[in-house]
Amino acid sequence: MGALKPYIQSEDARTQADFYLQALGGKLMSVSTHGELMGAENEFKDKVMHMCIEVAGENYIFLADAIEPVGSGAAVALSISYASQDEAREAFEKLAESGHIKHPIETQPFGLYYGELTDRFGIRWMITAG
């Protein structure tokens, strides 16, 4: 069996991680730079090579500062399901700050409490409640 762990290449991993921690709750698990892990002594030495954050319970997202320009993450969406509509709405509203709402969070015709948005970093999120 494997474990799927989203890994985001970011223009600014520290800022993006802080945003997710504020929006979703959680904690910084680890952060390492190119200088720490690889002994880099160049322009990349202070860039994040590997960062792990825990969000919304026991969900982990990995981030790194991109070495090359990155595009929007529109082809992939991160989905979080909450036990209550209040929790889902709170996370949705925080993630939507300075982002773009595709589907407002509400009970959909198919019966699921669901919302979809793209955050200010270009990452798509699907938020649901049971």
Secondary structure, DSSP 8 states (H G I E B T S, - for coil): ------EEEESSHHHHHHHHHHHH-EEEEEEEEHHHHH---STTTTSEEEEEEEETTTEEEEEEE-SS----EEEEEEEEEESSHHHHHHHHHHHHTTSEEEEEEEE-TTS-EEEEEE-TTSEEEEEEE-
